Amino acid sequence: MRNFNNWIKSMAINDILMRIRQNKPPGAEMSVLDLCSGKGGDLLKWRKEQVDRLVCTDIARTSVELNEGRYKEMLNQASQEVRPQKIFKADFITADCTKQRLRDLYKDPELQFDLASCQFSFHYGFESHQQAKQMIQNACECLRPGGYFLGTTLDSNELVKRLRASEDMSFGNEVYRIEFETPNKTQLPLFGAKYNFYLEGVVDCPEFLVHFPLVEKMVAEYGMKLVYREPFADFFTEHIRKGDGRDLLGRMQALEPYPPAEEVNLVAKTSEAYTHARSYLDARQADKQNGWPSTDMKVGTLSKDEWEADSIYLVFAFQKVEETTTAPFPTSQVQAPTRKRPIIDPGANAEPSSKQTRTLF
C-alpha cells in the first residue's frame, strides 16, 4: 500500500510539472517548495523531474538534517559519475509551517516557486483557524502566476460518511483505524476536528479534518483556483485508462501480483482478502475470446482492507491565476457531508463492486 501511495504521488508530481513546463520558455528555471518534506523521500523524484531549485521545510530538525544529508550524498555520487547529471540547488529549513511564515526564512525573500508540494501532511495544519491560514499562506504566497499547489490528504467527505455509518466514534479494519475525539457526529468544527489515525506500519498520530470547500475559499485569497480534487481510486483509474504509469506501477511494485508466485506470501493473511481479484480472474477465464489458462493469468491488486484504507485519501491541485479574489471564511461548524460517488462502502462485510475494487493486469 505504501508503494501504491508513492505511485500516486509520483504520477501527480509528474503531471503537474508537465503542465508547468508547457507554459514556460525552454530552459526556464523550475523551482519547487517541498512542505513537510520529512527525511527527503521525494529527493529522487525532484532529481528525476530535473528541477533547478528546491526548498525543503519540516518541523523536525532531525528529519531536516537527514534530508540534507541525503542531498549531500546525492551530490557526491553524481560527482563521481562518468557523465555527471546536473543536480538541483537546495535549501533546508527547520520550521513549523503552520505557525511560522516561511518567506521570512528564505535566503532570498523574493524567491518564487513554480510548485508547492505538501504530501500526506496538509491535515496537520487544521488544528486551528490561524494554523490553517499560515499553512495556506506558506503554500501559496510565493507561487508565480500560473504556479501550482499540489497535495495529498484525507478526504473529509469519506471520513465523515464512514463516521456516520459507524456504531461509535471510530471505524476501520486490520490495516487502518480512525477514532474521532469530537462528541457529535453530525456537527463537526471547521477547525480542530481531531481524530486519531492508525495506518499499519506508517502512521499512528492525531490529525485534523480538512473541510475542502473551506480550503477552496481560503486559497482564493491568494488567487488560487481548483484544478482537480480526486480520490486516489479515481485518480488511479483515470491514469490507467489513459495508459499512463503502467510501467511505473511495475517498477515500484505498487500492486502485488495475484495469485502469488510459489513460496511468496501475500500481504493479507486470509484468502477472503482477495476474493475480488479471484472473481476478476474467473470472469476473464470465462471469456471465450482469451484462451489463457487461469494458472497463467495474474492480476495486480491490493487486499480488500488496503483498498478500503486507500480510499480515504485524495489528491488535489490548485493553480495561481492572475485575478485575485477574496472570500469570507466560515468560522462555525460543518454539517456532515455525503459523497455522491462512494468508493467503498463502510460496512465491514460489504462485497466490493467493480467500481469499488480496482484490479489491473
N, C-alpha and C positions, 0 to 999 in steps of 0.2 A: 504493500500500500504506500509506503514511503517513496518507493521508486516511481509509482504511478503519479503521486502528487508532484514529484520532481519533474516528471514529463510534462504535466500541465503547466508548471511554472516555466519550463524551458520553451514550450510552444508559445505561451503568452508573451514572453520577453522577445522572442524572435519575431513574432507577428507585429508587435508594436515598433520595434526597431526598423523593420522593413517599411512600415508606414512613414516613419520619420525620415528615412533615407530617400524615399520617393519625393519628398518635398524640400530636400536640402541640396545645395550645389555640390557637385562632385568634389570630394576631398575636404569638405567642411568638417570641422571638429564635432565629435559626438561626445557629449558629457552626460554622466549618469550620477544621480544621488541614490544610494542604497540605504534606505532607512531600516533600522533594526537589523543590521546586517549580520549579527551574530559572529560566528567564528570564521566567516568567509566562505560559506558554502556555495556562493554564486560567483566566486572569482573566476573560475574556469569558464563560466557562461559569458562573463564580460570579455574575457580574452577571446573566446571563440567568435563573439559578435564584433570584435575589433573596435571596441570603443576607445576613445582617446583620453578621456579624463573620468576619474571615478572618485567620489567622496563616500566613504563608508562611515556610518554612525551607529552606535549602540550604547545602551545604558550600562552594560557590564564592562568594566575596564579589562578584566581578564580575557573576555571574548575579543575585544578590540585588539589587544596585544597579540593574541593567537592569529587573528585575521591579518594583521600587519606582518607577522612572522611568515605566514603562508605566502603573502605577496612578495616578500623579500626572497623567499626560496624560489618562487616562480621566476623572478628576475635573474637569480643566479643560474638556474637551469637554462633559461633562454640564452644567457651569455655564452654558454658552453656548446650551444647548437652550432652545427656547420653553417647553417643559414639562419641566423637568429631572427626570430619574428619580433616585430616591434610590440612592446608591452605598454599598456596604458599607464599614465601617471596617476598616482593615487594618494589621497589624504585619508587619515583615520582619526575620528573624533569620538571621544567618550562623552556622551551627553544623554539626558533623558529628553527625547524629542516630544514628549507630552508636557514638558514643563519648561524647557529652555528654547529660545529662539536660535536656531542653528546658524542663521545668516550672520549673527554676531560672532560666531566661532570660525567662520571660513577665513582662510588666508587672504582671499580676495572677496570682499563683501559684495562686489558687483558680479560675482560669478553667476552664470545662468546655466540651467540644465535643459537637456532635451527630454530626459526621462527621470521621474522619481518613482522608485520601486519600493514597495512595502509588502513583503511576503509573509503571510501567516502571523502577522503581528498587529495589524491595524486595530483590532478589537481591544487591545490593551489601553488605547487612548480614550476609551469611552467610559472611564470611571467617573468623570465629571464633565460638565459643560466646558470649563476652562481648559481641561486637558485635551479634549477633542478639538477645540479651536486651535490650540497650539500645534497639535499634530497636523492638522489640515493646513495651517499656515506654513509649517515647515515643508510640507509636501508640495505646495502649490505656488508660493510667492516667488520663488526663484526660477520657475519654469519659463522658458522662452515662449513667445506666441507660437502656437502650434505644437508645443510640448505636451507630454502625456504624464498622467499619474496612474500607475498600474499597481494593482494589489490583489491579494487573495485573503479572504476572511471567511468567517462562518456566516451562513445565510440565516438572518433573523426570522424570515418567514418560515423556513423549515424548522428552526428550533422551537418557535412558538407553537407551530402546528403539532409537533410531537409532544410538547409540554402539555397542551390542552387535551391530547388524547391519552395521556398517562394517568395512572391512578393517584399518583402523588406529585411531588415537585421534581421528579427525576425520570430519566429514560435512558435506554442504551442497550448494549448487548455485550458479548465477550470481548469485543475489540475496543469499544468506547463506552463512556458513561458521562452524562451531564446531569448535574443537580443544581437547580436554581435555589438561591437564598431568599428571593423575594416572596412575600406571603400570599400574593394574589396572582393567579394565572391569567386573568383577563385584563388586568391593568398593570402594565409594566412601565417603569420610569424610562424616559428617553435617555437618561444618563445614569450610570451606576446600577444598571440591571445586572447584578452579579450572578455568575454561575461557576461551579467548579467543573472543570473539564479534564477527563482522563482519556487518553488515547494510548493504546498499548505500545509501550516502548518508546514513546515520543513526547507526550505531554502529560503533565499532572499538576495543574495550577489553576488559580482563579482567572476568569476572563469576564468580559462585559459585552452585553448585547449591542449590536450595531444596527440601528434602525435606518435602512438605506434611504428612504425618502428624505430623512433628516440630513444624511450625508450630502445628497444632491443639493439641498438648499444651502448648506454650509460652504461647499466648494464653489457655488455660484458667485460668492463674494469675490473670488479670485478669477472670475471669467472662465470657469470650467464648465464644460457640458459633458453629459454622459455619452460615451461611445458604445459601450455594451456592459451588461451585467448578466453573467451566465452561470448557472450551477455547473459544477465540474462535469456531471454526466452529460449535459447538453453540449458543453464545450468539447468534450471528448468525441461525442457522436458527430458533431459538425465537422471537425477536422478529419476524422477517419473517413467520412463520406466523401470529402474532397480529395482524399488520398494523401493528406498531409501527415507527416510524423510517424508513418508505419515503421520505417527503418529505425527511427529513434526509439520507438517502443521496444523493439527487439534489442537494440544495443544497451538500453538502460534496464532491460529486464523488468519493465513496468508492469507486465501481466505474467502470471505463472501459467505454464503450459498444462492443459488438462486433456486427457489423462497424463499423469506424470510418467517420466521415464522410470525404468526399473531401479529400485533401491533409492528413489528420490521421494522425500516426504513432501506432501502438500502443506501449505501454511496452516489451514484449518485441520483439526484432528478427526472430524466426522465426515462421512460421505454425503450426509444431508446438506452440508455446506456448499456442495457443488451440483445439486440436482438441476439447477438452471443450465449449467454447462452440459450435463449429461443429456438433458432434454433437447438442447440445441443440436448436439451431435446426432442424436437419434433421428431428429427431423431431417437433417442433411442426408443421413444414410438412407432414409425412406425416399429421397428424391431420386427418381429413376434416371435423371439426367447426369448424375455423378455416380460412377461405378467404383469409387474407392471403398475398400473395406473399412469398417468403423475403427478397427485396430490401428489403421494408418492415419486416421484423422485426429487432429488436435485442435484445441481452441485456446486462445489466451483469455484469461479471466481473473477475477478476484473472488474470494469467498463471498457468500451472501452477507455475512456480518461486515466484511470490509466494504462492499458496495454500499451498504446502509450507512456506514460511518462516513464514507467519502461524499455521500450525497448531502451532507450538511454544509459543504463548502461551496463557495462561489468565487469566480474571478471577475474583476471589474477593471474598466479603463475610463478615465476622463481625459478630455483634451482642452487645453487652454485656447480660447478663441479671443479675438480682438475686443469684442464687446464685453464689457464687464457689467454684470448685473448684481444687485444686492437683494437678498431675500431675507425676510424676518425669520428668526429661529423660534420654533415652538419650544416651550420650556416645561410642559407638564407631563403628560403620560401618553403612551402609545397603546391603542387598543390592539388586542391580539389579532394579527393579520392572518389571512388564509392564502394558500398558494392556488393559483388557477391550474397549474400543471404539477402535481406532486411527483416526486421522483421515486420514492419508495415509501409505501405506507408504514406507519409507525407500529402496526400490530406485529408482535413478535412472531406469530405463526403464519403471517400472510405470505402467500406464494408470489414471488416477483413476476410481473408481467413482462412481455417482450420490451415494453417501453422502459420498464424499471431496471432491467438487468441487461447490461451491455456485454456482449462477448465478441471476440474478434479472432479471425483466422490469422 
